[in-house]
Amino acid sequence: MQADPDEVFFFEDERKLVVSYNNERIVRICADESRVVTPLRITYDDRTATVMPGDCIRVEAMEVFLEPDENLDANTFLKAEVQTLN
C-alpha cells in the first residue's frame, strides 16, 4: 500500500500529528526547500530526528509528529511532504 504524499504547512511554533496508525508503517518525510533555513523536527514513537530543508527521511512508526526545530518568524512558513509507503 502506498498513499500519495500529503503537504503539511507550519507557521510559527506549530506541532502537528501527521501519522497515526495501529501498526508500524514506513513513512517518508521530506522538508521542502525554503528561504527559511530551519530544520524540521520529527518525533516518532519516542524517538526524535531532524531534517534540513531539501532533505528526506524514512521512519518506521505508528505516530509521527512534525514541528519546526526553531520558532518561525511571522509571515514565514515551512512545508513538508509526508507519504506512507506501506
DRENLO-486377 format. One record per residue (C-alpha): chain; residue number from 1; x, y, z; residue in three letters. Coordinates in Angstrom, 3 decimals. Example, Ala and Ser with C-alpha at 12.3 -4.5 7.8 and 13.67 -1.06 7.14 Angstrom:
2
<seke A 1 <12.300 -4.500 7.800> Ala>
<seke A 2 <13.670 -1.060 7.140> Ser>
***
This chain:
86
<seke A 1 <0.000 0.000 0.000> Met>
<seke A 2 <1.338 3.433 -0.915> Gln>
<seke A 3 <-0.511 6.693 -0.430> Ala>
<seke A 4 <0.117 9.911 -2.356> Asp>
<seke A 5 <2.188 12.474 -0.417> Pro>
<seke A 6 <0.319 14.937 1.785> Asp>
<seke A 7 <1.541 18.525 2.015> Glu>
<seke A 8 <1.767 19.991 5.505> Val>
<seke A 9 <2.467 23.673 6.247> Phe>
<seke A 10 <3.892 25.014 9.515> Phe>
<seke A 11 <3.642 28.569 10.809> Phe>
<seke A 12 <5.442 29.956 13.904> Glu>
<seke A 13 <5.663 27.167 16.522> Asp>
<seke A 14 <3.005 24.695 15.330> Glu>
<seke A 15 <3.249 20.981 16.146> Arg>
<seke A 16 <1.135 18.567 14.111> Lys>
<seke A 17 <0.275 14.893 14.274> Leu>
<seke A 18 <0.698 13.759 10.663> Val>
<seke A 19 <0.520 9.952 11.020> Val>
<seke A 20 <-1.462 7.786 13.419> Ser>
<seke A 21 <-1.834 4.033 12.811> Tyr>
<seke A 22 <-2.449 0.941 14.936> Asn>
<seke A 23 <0.612 -0.814 13.437> Asn>
<seke A 24 <4.028 0.461 12.389> Glu>
<seke A 25 <4.245 1.838 8.850> Arg>
<seke A 26 <7.136 3.130 6.791> Ile>
<seke A 27 <6.699 6.874 6.408> Val>
<seke A 28 <8.760 9.145 4.152> Arg>
<seke A 29 <9.051 12.770 5.281> Ile>
<seke A 30 <10.603 15.500 3.130> Cys>
<seke A 31 <11.261 19.098 4.173> Ala>
<seke A 32 <10.842 21.330 1.133> Asp>
<seke A 33 <13.431 23.912 0.132> Glu>
<seke A 34 <12.635 27.187 1.848> Ser>
<seke A 35 <14.016 30.686 2.149> Arg>
<seke A 36 <13.977 29.994 5.896> Val>
<seke A 37 <16.752 27.574 6.826> Val>
<seke A 38 <15.068 25.898 9.770> Thr>
<seke A 39 <15.237 22.134 10.314> Pro>
<seke A 40 <12.058 20.127 10.695> Leu>
<seke A 41 <11.834 18.139 13.951> Arg>
<seke A 42 <10.278 14.685 13.653> Ile>
<seke A 43 <9.050 12.909 16.762> Thr>
<seke A 44 <8.010 9.310 16.203> Tyr>
<seke A 45 <7.325 6.554 18.732> Asp>
<seke A 46 <9.535 8.078 21.485> Asp>
<seke A 47 <12.380 8.940 19.066> Arg>
<seke A 48 <13.407 12.242 17.523> Thr>
<seke A 49 <15.161 13.210 14.295> Ala>
<seke A 50 <15.683 16.394 12.309> Thr>
<seke A 51 <15.593 17.016 8.575> Val>
<seke A 52 <17.135 20.015 6.845> Met>
<seke A 53 <15.260 21.809 4.040> Pro>
<seke A 54 <15.632 19.829 0.816> Gly>
<seke A 55 <16.279 16.507 2.609> Asp>
<seke A 56 <14.105 13.452 3.316> Cys>
<seke A 57 <13.999 10.703 5.930> Ile>
<seke A 58 <12.187 7.374 6.250> Arg>
<seke A 59 <10.957 6.178 9.629> Val>
<seke A 60 <9.001 3.175 10.855> Glu>
<seke A 61 <6.359 4.383 13.272> Ala>
<seke A 62 <2.758 4.302 14.426> Met>
<seke A 63 <2.629 8.028 15.303> Glu>
<seke A 64 <4.585 10.868 13.742> Val>
<seke A 65 <4.570 14.499 14.890> Phe>
<seke A 66 <6.258 17.300 12.945> Leu>
<seke A 67 <7.258 20.800 14.015> Glu>
<seke A 68 <9.843 23.450 13.140> Pro>
<seke A 69 <13.050 22.923 15.127> Asp>
<seke A 70 <13.074 26.670 15.887> Glu>
<seke A 71 <10.292 29.243 16.208> Asn>
<seke A 72 <9.499 30.752 12.829> Leu>
<seke A 73 <9.240 34.484 12.278> Asp>
<seke A 74 <5.848 35.952 11.482> Ala>
<seke A 75 <4.888 35.700 7.793> Asn>
<seke A 76 <7.180 32.703 7.187> Thr>
<seke A 77 <6.361 29.025 6.874> Phe>
<seke A 78 <7.815 25.568 6.335> Leu>
<seke A 79 <6.337 22.980 4.007> Lys>
<seke A 80 <6.766 19.225 4.345> Ala>
<seke A 81 <5.566 16.219 2.370> Glu>
<seke A 82 <4.501 13.091 4.234> Val>
<seke A 83 <3.947 9.788 2.437> Gln>
<seke A 84 <3.017 6.387 3.855> Thr>
<seke A 85 <4.883 3.690 1.927> Leu>
<seke A 86 <3.286 0.563 3.397> Asn>
***
